Amino acid sequence: MLVCPTGCRFKLCIRRFLRINEIGICVPAYICIAEAYLDLNDCTKATNALGQAFTYEYKYYGEENCRKYWLYDIKSKILEKQGKNDEAAE
């Protein structure tokens, strides 16, 4: 998807994802939101969206069944963008 310099399309997608109220699709939606904010170089909002993804992942799957690996992949990308490469490697 092509994006204008201000990230208009990402912002539109983010607004659409935030309207989703179905817990089963909230995790991938919030992961996409986190990645979009990461592409916009907004690590704070990316971290907030990732936090929501973690919350919904635990709520939907329970702690013993959640698929944390896909959430930690995004977390490591955020940490790398912040220059925290050692933490990202963990």
C-alpha positions as CSV (number, residue, x, y, z in Angstrom):
1,M,0.0,0.0,0.0
2,L,1.4,3.4,-0.9
3,V,1.5,6.0,1.8
4,C,1.6,9.7,1.6
5,P,4.4,11.4,3.6
6,T,2.0,12.1,6.5
7,G,0.8,8.5,6.7
8,C,-2.8,9.2,5.8
9,R,-3.6,5.6,4.8
10,F,-2.1,4.2,8.0
11,K,-4.1,6.6,10.1
12,L,-7.3,5.7,8.2
13,C,-6.6,2.0,8.8
14,I,-5.9,2.6,12.4
15,R,-9.2,4.4,12.9
16,R,-11.0,1.4,11.3
17,F,-9.2,-1.2,13.4
18,L,-10.0,0.7,16.6
19,R,-13.7,0.4,15.9
20,I,-13.5,-3.4,15.9
21,N,-15.2,-4.9,19.0
22,E,-14.8,-8.6,18.3
23,I,-12.2,-10.0,20.7
24,G,-11.2,-12.8,18.4
25,I,-9.9,-10.4,15.8
26,C,-8.7,-7.7,18.1
27,V,-5.2,-9.3,18.6
28,P,-4.3,-9.2,14.9
29,A,-5.9,-5.8,14.5
30,Y,-3.9,-4.3,17.4
31,I,-0.7,-6.0,16.0
32,C,-1.4,-4.3,12.6
33,I,-2.0,-1.0,14.5
34,A,1.3,-1.4,16.3
35,E,3.1,-2.1,13.0
36,A,1.4,0.9,11.4
37,Y,2.5,3.2,14.2
38,L,6.0,1.7,14.0
39,D,6.1,2.6,10.3
40,L,5.1,6.1,11.3
41,N,7.9,6.2,13.8
42,D,5.6,6.6,16.7
43,C,7.0,4.1,19.2
44,T,4.7,5.3,22.0
45,K,1.5,4.6,20.2
46,A,3.0,1.3,18.8
47,T,3.8,0.2,22.4
48,N,0.3,1.2,23.5
49,A,-1.3,-0.8,20.7
50,L,0.9,-3.8,21.4
51,G,-0.2,-3.6,25.1
52,Q,-3.8,-3.9,23.9
53,A,-2.8,-6.9,21.8
54,F,-1.2,-8.6,24.8
55,T,-4.4,-7.8,26.9
56,Y,-6.7,-9.3,24.3
57,E,-4.4,-12.3,23.7
58,Y,-4.5,-13.3,27.3
59,K,-8.3,-12.6,27.6
60,Y,-9.1,-14.6,24.5
61,Y,-6.7,-17.6,24.8
62,G,-5.8,-17.6,28.5
63,E,-2.3,-17.4,29.7
64,E,-1.5,-21.1,29.1
65,N,-2.6,-21.0,25.4
66,C,-1.7,-17.6,24.3
67,R,0.7,-17.2,21.3
68,K,3.1,-14.7,22.8
69,Y,5.7,-15.3,20.1
70,W,3.9,-13.1,17.5
71,L,3.5,-10.3,20.1
72,Y,7.2,-10.5,21.1
73,D,8.2,-10.2,17.5
74,I,6.6,-6.8,17.3
75,K,7.9,-5.8,20.7
76,S,11.5,-6.5,19.5
77,K,10.9,-4.3,16.4
78,I,9.7,-1.5,18.6
79,L,12.8,-1.9,20.9
80,E,15.1,-1.9,17.8
81,K,13.5,1.3,16.6
82,Q,14.2,2.8,20.0
83,G,17.8,1.7,19.8
84,K,17.4,-0.9,22.5
85,N,19.0,-3.7,20.5
86,D,20.1,-5.7,23.6
87,E,16.6,-5.8,24.9
88,A,15.3,-6.6,21.4
89,A,17.6,-9.6,21.2
90,E,16.1,-11.1,24.3
